[in-house]
Amino acid sequence: MLFDLDGTLLDTAADIAVALNRALAEQGWDPLPESDVRRMIGRGGYVLLERAAQARGRTIDAATRDRMVERFFHHYGSLEERHEATAQAYPGVLDSIGKLHAAGLRAAVVTNKQRRFALDLLQRLQLDRYFDVVVGGDTCERRKPDPMPLRHACSSLGLAASQVVSVGDSVNDVQAARAAGIPVVCVTYGYNEGQDPRLLPADAFIDSFSELPALLRLSC
């Protein structure tokens, strides 16, 4: 099993919005509502800052963008360090991941979030024990929707694409899985850049993570 993180396993939008708005405030920009930030999540920090600049009617050069991304990363990491982070697993995730693990399925997280932040979240929420591999947005040369991170996860698990299933919430996840030749299940409660995930060409949809074991026909 290859799982996306933000919008699939964990609801992280509130923390991302706080960190982003702190970075924007340092530039004298007005904050963005969390509802707007939810629609910007999915393609990593650099795209997030570009979308924030567009939303605020700003034009930024590459150097300014890079500096703001670093400040965003700083503020995001500080939320965990200061015990201010509020991200939590979606309903059904803890129980279902435990069932999948007990059934003998190996699992990896494949996210566009920086790997250090993904590891911190999984450890805080006591999910890290269930995952053999964590692939972050800085692990490979390219991020989702490129298939490279999924292929890297398969290689790290010692499995072929035909032996895994991917679970995500967005067009990035579906496109990456399709390009890698991996079946993909899409959750309907995630972010998907503000678009209806039910319109994506996934192999199956689940409205709750608790539906996943039954979908996989696991007797657990």
C-alpha positions as CSV (number, residue, x, y, z in Angstrom):
1,M,0.0,0.0,0.0
2,L,1.3,3.5,-1.0
3,F,-0.5,6.3,0.9
4,D,-0.6,10.0,0.3
5,L,-0.4,12.0,3.6
6,D,-2.0,15.4,3.4
7,G,-5.8,15.1,2.7
8,T,-5.6,11.3,2.8
9,L,-4.2,10.1,6.1
10,L,-4.0,13.4,7.9
11,D,-5.9,16.7,7.9
12,T,-3.0,19.2,8.0
13,A,-4.6,22.2,6.3
14,A,-4.9,24.3,9.5
15,D,-1.2,24.0,10.3
16,I,-0.2,24.7,6.8
17,A,-2.4,27.8,6.7
18,V,-0.9,29.1,10.0
19,A,2.7,28.6,8.8
20,L,1.9,30.1,5.4
21,N,0.3,33.2,6.9
22,R,3.2,33.8,9.2
23,A,5.5,33.7,6.1
24,L,3.2,36.1,4.3
25,A,3.0,38.5,7.3
26,E,6.8,38.8,7.2
27,Q,6.3,40.3,3.7
28,G,3.5,42.6,4.9
29,W,0.9,40.6,3.0
30,D,-2.6,40.0,4.3
31,P,-3.4,36.5,5.6
32,L,-5.3,33.9,3.5
33,P,-8.3,32.1,4.9
34,E,-7.8,28.5,5.7
35,S,-10.5,27.6,3.1
36,D,-8.4,29.2,0.4
37,V,-5.2,27.5,1.6
38,R,-6.9,24.1,1.4
39,R,-7.4,24.6,-2.3
40,M,-3.7,25.4,-2.7
41,I,-2.3,22.2,-1.0
42,G,-0.9,19.3,-3.0
43,R,2.1,20.2,-5.1
44,G,4.7,21.1,-2.4
45,G,5.9,24.3,-0.8
46,Y,7.1,26.2,-3.9
47,V,3.8,25.8,-5.7
48,L,2.0,26.7,-2.5
49,L,3.9,30.0,-2.3
50,E,3.3,30.8,-6.0
51,R,-0.4,30.2,-5.5
52,A,-0.5,32.4,-2.4
53,A,1.3,35.2,-4.3
54,Q,-1.3,34.9,-7.1
55,A,-4.1,35.0,-4.6
56,R,-2.7,38.2,-3.2
57,G,-2.1,39.7,-6.6
58,R,1.6,39.7,-6.1
59,T,4.4,39.0,-8.5
60,I,7.5,37.5,-7.0
61,D,10.9,36.6,-8.5
62,A,12.5,33.2,-7.9
63,A,14.8,34.5,-5.2
64,T,11.9,36.0,-3.2
65,R,9.9,32.8,-3.6
66,D,12.7,30.7,-2.4
67,R,13.2,32.9,0.6
68,M,9.5,32.8,1.5
69,V,9.4,29.0,1.1
70,E,12.3,28.7,3.6
71,R,10.4,30.9,6.0
72,F,7.2,28.8,5.5
73,F,9.2,25.7,6.2
74,H,10.7,27.3,9.3
75,H,7.3,28.3,10.6
76,Y,5.8,24.9,9.8
77,G,8.5,23.1,11.6
78,S,8.2,25.4,14.6
79,L,4.6,24.3,15.1
80,E,5.7,20.8,16.0
81,E,8.7,22.1,18.1
82,R,6.4,24.4,20.1
83,H,3.6,21.8,20.4
84,E,1.3,24.1,18.5
85,A,0.5,21.6,15.7
86,T,-3.1,20.6,15.4
87,A,-2.9,18.1,12.5
88,Q,-4.8,14.8,13.2
89,A,-5.5,11.6,11.5
90,Y,-8.8,11.4,9.7
91,P,-11.6,9.3,11.3
92,G,-10.9,5.6,10.8
93,V,-7.2,6.0,9.8
94,L,-5.6,4.7,13.0
95,D,-7.9,1.6,13.3
96,S,-7.8,0.8,9.6
97,I,-4.0,1.2,9.2
98,G,-3.6,-1.1,12.2
99,K,-5.9,-3.7,10.5
100,L,-3.9,-3.5,7.3
101,H,-0.7,-3.9,9.1
102,A,-2.1,-6.9,11.1
103,A,-3.1,-8.5,7.8
104,G,0.5,-8.4,6.7
105,L,0.4,-5.6,4.2
106,R,3.5,-3.6,3.9
107,A,3.0,0.2,3.5
108,A,4.7,3.4,2.5
109,V,3.8,7.0,2.7
110,V,4.5,9.0,-0.6
111,T,3.9,12.7,-0.1
112,N,5.0,16.0,-1.7
113,K,5.6,17.3,1.9
114,Q,9.2,17.4,2.9
115,R,10.2,14.1,4.4
116,R,11.3,15.5,7.7
117,F,7.9,17.0,8.3
118,A,6.2,13.8,7.3
119,L,8.3,11.8,9.7
120,D,7.6,14.2,12.5
121,L,3.9,14.0,12.0
122,L,3.8,10.2,11.7
123,Q,5.9,9.9,14.9
124,R,3.7,12.4,16.9
125,L,0.5,10.6,15.9
126,Q,2.1,7.2,16.5
127,L,1.6,6.0,12.9
128,D,5.3,5.6,12.0
129,R,5.4,2.0,13.2
130,Y,3.0,1.0,10.4
131,F,5.1,2.3,7.5
132,D,8.2,0.7,6.1
133,V,9.1,3.6,3.8
134,V,8.5,7.3,3.8
135,V,9.1,9.1,0.5
136,G,8.9,12.9,0.7
137,G,8.8,15.7,-1.8
138,D,12.5,16.1,-1.4
139,T,13.4,12.4,-1.6
140,C,13.4,12.1,-5.4
141,E,14.3,14.5,-8.3
142,R,10.7,14.9,-9.2
143,R,7.4,15.0,-7.1
144,K,3.9,13.8,-7.8
145,P,2.2,13.9,-10.3
146,D,5.4,12.5,-11.7
147,P,5.5,8.7,-11.1
148,M,9.1,8.7,-9.8
149,P,8.2,8.9,-6.0
150,L,5.8,5.9,-6.4
151,R,8.4,3.9,-8.3
152,H,11.0,4.8,-5.7
153,A,8.6,3.5,-2.9
154,C,8.0,0.3,-4.8
155,S,11.7,-0.3,-5.3
156,S,12.4,0.5,-1.6
157,L,9.7,-2.1,-0.6
158,G,11.1,-4.6,-3.1
159,L,7.8,-4.8,-4.9
160,A,6.6,-4.4,-8.5
161,A,3.9,-2.0,-9.5
162,S,1.6,-4.9,-10.0
163,Q,1.9,-5.8,-6.3
164,V,0.8,-2.5,-4.8
165,V,-2.2,-0.2,-4.5
166,S,-2.0,3.5,-4.1
167,V,-4.4,5.6,-2.0
168,G,-4.7,9.4,-2.4
169,D,-7.0,12.4,-2.5
170,S,-6.0,14.4,-5.5
171,V,-5.3,14.6,-9.2
172,N,-1.6,14.5,-8.3
173,D,-2.0,11.1,-6.7
174,V,-4.2,9.7,-9.5
175,Q,-1.9,10.9,-12.3
176,A,1.2,9.6,-10.6
177,A,-0.4,6.2,-10.0
178,R,-1.7,6.0,-13.6
179,A,1.8,6.8,-14.9
180,A,3.4,4.2,-12.7
181,G,0.9,1.5,-13.7
182,I,-0.5,1.2,-10.1
183,P,-4.2,0.9,-9.2
184,V,-5.4,3.9,-7.2
185,V,-8.1,4.4,-4.7
186,C,-9.3,8.0,-4.1
187,V,-10.8,9.3,-0.8
188,T,-13.5,11.8,-1.3
189,Y,-12.9,13.9,1.8
190,G,-9.5,15.3,0.9
191,Y,-8.2,18.5,-0.7
192,N,-7.8,17.9,-4.4
193,E,-7.0,21.6,-5.0
194,G,-10.7,22.4,-4.4
195,Q,-12.0,20.2,-7.2
196,D,-14.5,17.3,-6.8
197,P,-12.3,14.1,-6.4
198,R,-15.2,11.9,-7.7
199,L,-14.4,13.3,-11.2
200,L,-10.9,11.8,-11.1
201,P,-10.2,8.6,-13.1
202,A,-9.5,6.4,-10.0
203,D,-10.2,2.7,-9.8
204,A,-12.4,3.1,-6.7
205,F,-13.6,5.8,-4.2
206,I,-14.1,5.7,-0.5
207,D,-16.0,8.3,1.6
208,S,-14.3,7.1,4.8
209,F,-10.9,5.5,5.4
210,S,-12.7,2.8,7.4
211,E,-14.0,1.5,4.1
212,L,-10.6,0.6,2.8
213,P,-10.1,-2.9,4.4
214,A,-13.4,-4.1,3.1
215,L,-12.6,-2.7,-0.4
216,L,-9.4,-4.7,-0.4
217,R,-11.4,-7.7,0.8
218,L,-9.3,-8.3,3.8
219,S,-10.8,-10.4,6.5
220,C,-9.5,-8.3,9.4
